[in-house]
Amino acid sequence: MKNYLSKWGSLLIVLLVGLLFVACSNEPTSNSNEDPEANQEDSSTEQNVIRVTMDSDIDNLDPYAFKSDAAQIVVDATYETFVDFGSSEDSEGTIIANTDEVVPNLTDYEISEDGTVVTLKVNSGATFTNGDPVDAEAVAFSIERALTGGGYSALLWGIITVSSMDQVEVVDDSVVITLEQGSPMTEKVLPLALNVPVSPSVTQENATDADPWANDWYRNNILGTGPYLLSDWTPGVEYRLSPAPNYWNEDKLKNDGVIVRVVQDAQQRLALLKQGAVDVALGLPPRNLAELKEDPEITVYDFPSTNTNYLVMNNDVAPFDDPLVRQAVNLAIDSDNLINNVLYGFARPLNSVVPEGMPTHLDVVGDNAYNIEKAKELLEEAGVSGFSTELYVNTSRTEDQQVAVWIKDALEQIGINVEINTVSDAAYRENQQSGVMPMFIEYWFSWVNDPFFQMFWMFTSDAATNAAKYKNPEVDELIAQGMYELDETKREELSHKLQQMIVEDAPIALLYQRNYVVAANSEIKGMNRWPDQHIRFHTLHK
């Protein structure tokens, strides 16, 4: 088991770069299934077109290799997953996905009692937007492209122990997948955005000897199964999603299309929303969101989240190689100050490495969240009172820059002199990989709402996403056990033990869980929250 996890741990850098840290070029698209009439009507005359503004642009349309937030939102709109999370409406009509419920979508599914066999039975009515049927051969072909085509979908299949097409078999209208080992995460991985079908015929038509999986074609083109086509895209400016004329599940779509304006400046996005020029604004700063709560024309959707925000201490660099020093840093930072003064209440305390809202969460910190005197005592015990260090922040993360000032002031109270270094995104990532930063601010958001998925990526010794370079062989072994433990009681016991061990080792300083917040014109209905915190456009309407 441990060797199997180590194999995938060696590939974590792909996910680190691909999912968390976006630095990609934008290229125009041409779509083979584009609706020629999609752009002929002025958007201002269309009553049920949803207008959105965000700071992210499309980088790659390949559903197995996208990186930017905008690209994932477009993939979600134009492709569909084999299965999906169940959902329900709250009292205000907001649609909330349920990570504990998986429902059929393009396929039905069944998992054997021992967890080692997954059967995907294809929905007989499902089609690609060009009218071609989605059949079992197409599903198997798509899994093969995911495993061998060079994207990072293979990492998620690897988590549930699928690494070879020898494990995949077409049986009549079903695809039977044999796992090397049963996993409690199988149902949580199957609905993720990376698990979508692509057309075998379109892939083969656009493949070359040098590019057998048509990666170049998929980078700039879409042919999916979803409710929209990407009908227009001006990089860095705007893109448009139009209803797919051959969409197989037409009752799902609640609007007449979506126009997304790419606006880097948050104040400009705020102005567009307040002026009524857009219906939905993504990525607004907490200060602005707090102000918008008082605006009767705007609805602020404030969703709790497992988004884990923390201060990284490089465990390989003195004096942060001493857990006493790391514990002192934790005790010196008052998270309530950050939540109230930087996040304006759009966050909650982070009191474990498994955040609140994730199964088996345990409040490990309790009453020991903030204690200046105890922090001073720990530094004296470690023999490093009065040292100086550097805290690096990313220029693209304004919130982190503000948090850094509060951390600097907090650590000065226990005699640690902190110099804040604000560097470019590229320099920040380069410095992180080289290990030269003694302290820096990061966040982690797990697509899979599972404690061992969370701890595997963040704290396994050989994981490239282990930003703190934390190493504890016993922690590695317990994580490996929990990854594939099917007994929920034993799994909870393992998780609780790990949470206590890691918080005591204090490889990071726990800051807060940042809420997922969306601001919208109050006329917009059908707002939604999915586990990956990317908006689904098809439910929105006026």
Salt bridges, closest charged atoms under 4 A:
GLU27 OE2 - ARG219 NE 3.23
GLU46 OE1 - ARG240 NH2 2.99
ASP62 OD2 - ARG145 NH2 2.72
ASP69 OD1 - HIS534 NE2 3.16
ASP76 OD2 - ARG536 NH1 3.23
GLU80 OE2 - LYS252 NZ 2.90
ASP279 OD1 - ARG51 NH2 2.85
ASP279 OD2 - LYS542 NZ 3.23
ASP302 OD2 - LYS293 NZ 3.89
ASP316 OD2 - LYS471 NZ 3.74
GLU356 OE2 - ARG348 NH1 3.40
GLU373 OE2 - LYS376 NZ 3.89
GLU399 OE1 - ARG514 NE 2.67
ASP400 OD2 - ARG397 NE 2.91
GLU412 OE2 - LYS408 NZ 3.27
GLU442 OE2 - ARG429 NH1 2.52
ASP450 OD2 - LYS188 NZ 3.50
ASP450 OD2 - ARG491 NH1 2.74
GLU474 OE2 - LYS497 NZ 3.87
GLU477 OE1 - LYS2 NZ 3.88
GLU492 OE2 - HIS496 NE2 3.89
ASP532 OD1 - HIS534 ND1 3.97
ASP532 OD1 - ARG536 NH1 2.86
